[in-house]
């Protein structure tokens, strides 16, 4: 009981934002082992954001699947594992890949392999 009360007092709120700066509408499904955020439709120039607490060790890895037109499909980590675990993270979805906290070319984290240039 003490550890549960202690962890609630000292928990950190994490905020993840995913901004669609591509030229397409996308369906994004983000989840962790304990949390399923279900399908989110993120239209061009819109964003999807969520918060979670990091006091549960099984909830330290979030990943997303992104779906789009022309058979576009990608899976990527957005928190933990191969992604950073900062308390505020902004991801930019662009036609050439996923960018962390910036749209500068140096900030690319995951280049897309299945993105078609056909519109």
C-alpha positions in Angstrom: 0.0 0.0 0.0 2.8 2.4 0.9 4.5 2.0 -2.5 1.3 2.7 -4.4 0.7 5.9 -2.4 4.4 6.9 -2.8 4.3 6.3 -6.6 1.2 8.4 -7.0 2.8 11.3 -5.3 5.9 11.1 -7.3 4.5 10.2 -10.7 5.5 12.2 -13.8 3.0 13.3 -16.4 4.2 12.6 -19.9 2.7 14.4 -22.9 2.9 13.0 -26.4 1.8 15.0 -29.5 1.7 13.7 -33.0 1.3 16.4 -35.7 0.4 15.4 -39.2 2.4 17.7 -41.5 2.1 15.4 -44.4 -0.2 15.9 -47.4 -2.5 13.0 -46.4 -5.1 12.0 -43.9 -3.8 9.2 -41.7 -5.2 6.6 -39.3 -3.0 6.2 -36.2 -3.3 3.5 -33.6 -1.1 4.0 -30.5 -0.7 1.7 -27.5 1.4 0.3 -24.7 1.2 -3.0 -23.0 -1.4 -1.6 -20.6 -3.1 1.2 -22.6 -4.8 1.0 -26.0 -5.6 4.5 -27.5 -7.6 3.0 -30.3 -7.8 4.3 -33.9 -7.4 8.0 -34.3 -8.0 9.8 -37.6 -5.5 12.6 -37.9 -6.2 14.8 -40.9 -3.6 17.0 -42.7 -2.3 19.8 -40.4 -4.1 18.3 -37.4 -2.7 16.6 -34.3 -3.4 13.9 -31.8 -2.2 14.2 -28.2 -2.4 12.2 -25.0 -1.0 12.2 -21.5 0.0 9.3 -19.2 1.8 8.8 -15.9 5.1 6.9 -15.8 4.8 5.3 -12.3 3.9 1.9 -13.8 7.0 0.1 -15.1 4.9 -1.8 -17.7 3.7 1.4 -19.3 7.1 2.8 -20.3 6.9 1.9 -24.0 4.3 3.3 -26.4 4.3 2.6 -30.1 2.0 3.5 -33.0 0.8 2.1 -36.3 0.1 4.6 -39.0 -2.1 3.8 -42.1 -2.7 5.9 -45.2 -3.6 5.7 -48.8 -1.6 3.9 -51.5 -0.9 1.0 -49.0 1.1 3.2 -46.6 1.7 1.4 -43.3 4.4 2.0 -40.7 5.0 1.0 -37.1 7.2 3.2 -34.8 8.1 3.8 -31.2 7.0 7.1 -29.7 8.0 6.7 -26.1 10.7 4.4 -24.6 12.5 1.5 -26.3 14.0 3.1 -29.4 12.3 6.5 -28.8 13.2 9.0 -26.1 11.3 9.1 -22.8 11.1 12.8 -22.2 8.1 14.2 -20.4 7.1 16.3 -23.5 7.6 14.9 -26.9 6.3 16.2 -30.2 6.4 14.0 -33.3 5.9 15.4 -36.8 4.6 13.0 -39.5 6.0 14.2 -42.8 6.0 12.5 -46.2 9.7 11.4 -45.8 9.5 10.2 -42.2 8.9 10.9 -38.6 10.6 13.8 -37.0 11.3 14.4 -33.3 10.5 17.9 -31.8 11.4 19.6 -35.1 10.9 19.6 -38.8 14.6 20.2 -39.5 16.2 17.4 -41.7 18.6 16.6 -38.8 15.6 15.7 -36.5 14.5 12.7 -38.6 14.1 9.6 -36.5 12.3 7.1 -38.8 12.4 7.3 -42.6 9.3 5.8 -44.2 9.8 2.8 -46.4 6.3 2.4 -47.7 5.3 6.0 -48.5 4.3 6.3 -52.1 4.9 9.5 -54.0 1.7 9.0 -56.0 -1.1 11.2 -54.8 
